[in-house]
Amino acid sequence: MCAALLRNSIKCFNLRINTRAVPRLNICTSAARCKWRSIGSADVERNLLRGDNLPDNYQLIYRAPMEEYVAWTKNVSTATVTLISLVAAYQLATTMSFMNIAKKIDIAVLVSNESDIYFFAAGFVLINLAIRAFVAKYPLRIYKSADKYVAVYGSQLPLGTTKHYFERGQISEYKNVLNPWRHIMFKLDNRSSMLMIDYFKTPAEFHQLFKESQD
């Protein structure tokens, strides 16, 4: 499910990024992906800045796609896990026969045994954990103020966001051969994050992340 969210967004990262060669990268961009930079985007940026409760001296430099889809997937998955877990817990704590209920509402085709509800619950819990791990590594926006940066992530709660502060130069590749998104994974200070270079305001903003902070 998480892979499907990224499938249509990642087109230009089939090679690993060498941070020493970052200034020479040929970064692809498109009008559709950069429409948030168009005329009138100043109002959008101000609204985002206000919504993220950041001072006016911060400037938006990165905005990831599919924010609403990520939030919707997380919340629907959580609601499904909660519902199935409550049914499984109620069946375990009482003498209720889940199969009788399933037959009455014509969903018996989905389960052939009462214990199937526990497998459903366990499976959805694992899916929900995977989605939440994705949310924790998927910065929605990045702002900067001089050499200071702040990345905004979706909250693990149904609504809201969380913030991660770091400084220029505190970025490195996140190397893990088992990670299917390793070509877009970076560590922002001590937090691993997915960065899609196309969605930076300008290519130079991405390059500047790797420069050492000026004291």
C-alpha positions, 0 to 999 in steps of 0.5 A: 500500500505504501509502495503504491503511494510512491509508485507514480511519484518516483521517476528520476532516482534509479541511481544512488545519490553521491553526496559529493556529487550532489551539485552535478545531479541532473534533477528532473522537474515538471510543471505539475509537480511544481505548481505550488511554486506558481504565481499566487503561491505566496498566499499558500506558503503563508497559510502553510506556515501559519498552520504549522505554527512557525515564525514568519522568518521561516521559508518553505523549500519542500512540499511533498505530494499526496498529503491528503492521501497519506492521511486518509490511508492512515486514518482508514487503516486505523479505523479498520484495525480498531473495528476488527480488534474490537470484534475479536476482543468481544468474541474472545471475552464473551460467548458470541458466535462471530460465524452466526453474525457473519452468516446473518449479514452475508459475509461468511464467504470472508471467513470459514472459521471463528478463529479467522477474525483473529488472523484478520485483526493481526494482519490489519495491525501489521499493515497499520504499523507499516503505514505508520512507519511510512508516515513517520519517515515521510516529511510533508514540508521542510522550512528553512531560516538561515542555516536552521531547518524544520521538517514537518511530518504527519502525526500518528494521531488522526489530526495534527503534525510533528516537527523535527529540527536540524541544521544545514549539513546534518544530512546523509544517505541512509544506507540499507539494502533491505529498504525498497526506498533506499535511493530516496532515503536520507537521515536528517540529523538522527531521523531517517526520511524520504526526500523526493528531490523533484519537490524542492522549491529549487534544485539549489535548496536540496544542494544547500542541505549538504553544505556545512553550517556557517558559524 
